[in-house]
Amino acid sequence: MRKKVGLIGYPVSHSMSPQMQNGAFEKAGLSYVYDKYEVHPDQLAEAVGDMREKGFAGWNVTIPHKQAIMPYLDEIAEDALKIGAVNTVVNENGKLTGYNTDGAGFVKGLMRHVSFPMEEAKVLIIGAGGASRAISYAMGKEGPKTIAITNRTMEKAQDIFSECLRDQDQVISLQEAEERLTDFNIVINTTSIGMKEDRLPLRVNHLKAGTVVSDIIYNPFKTALLKESEKRGAIIDNGVAMLVFQGALSFEKWTGVAPDASLMEKIVIEELGGSYVNR
Ligand code: NAP
């Protein structure tokens, strides 16, 4: 019988993880099946118990359950504890362990574009929501020279600085980030600005050529930030890589085998094909 894995969230109908994961299982010759399960917040405890009992090998967790699931797990890995959210559960003979592969997945994708040593990296992170928390922690672990974090709501950036960043990092205002943009060689947008409207999370007049600009939004394919940055000679990347590599790391935790991430990326891009804007 095929081993079960999947995704729980509310809603989950939009998720491309089943296509991406099932394609990778097939390519690897592994007998697993990945499905999505819509779990209402009131039914989370019951769903976790059910999946444990039914012998799921593990599963992914998305909004709104990433924090709420933590009390129902037997163990939580250090990264997930620091980030304060779980996106991957592994079930080993009924013992449930929670991990977070969002930040590490983002970093894996980003590193494909960084051609300088991390000790020389000066990183700007725009946004201080859930995705920013995972990315901030994972970026800090890579040992860049500095990370500056900025956000509309400064208290949230301050919280991430205190809980996930290092002493040499800093919180700056959006205005300061715009004025000092030339200081950074990696700029990451973790806000949702650009998803529904052609708007920039900050002005990019001072962006220097060669800066790596990553936007974790993947639809549209090129947000206003990526378009404007590309015009200024930046190296750009969108959020497909984060989606793919967080999934690839989950796959590895369930199976002990690394999947074909290029195939997963191809599947996601094909899935998005029809709905992509600005390709
Ligand atoms: P979240 O926790 O709700 O955080 C949203 C962030 O966007 C906050 O920094 C928020 O600022 C900012 N923001 C939203 N509307 C704004 C506005 N009108 N003006 C200024 N700032 C605004 O969301 P999240 O879960 O971190 O997700 C953020 C984005 O990342 C979403 O677009 C999501 O689709 C994308 N994402 C992509 C992946 C991937 O795999 N590629 C994974 C996760 C998330 P305030 O704090 O001031 O409200």
Residues whose N, C-alpha, C, O or C-beta is under 5 A from the ligand:
A	BS01	NAP	G127 A128 G129 G130 A131 S132 N151 R152 T153 K156 T190 T191 S192 M195 I216 I217 G239 V240 M242 L243
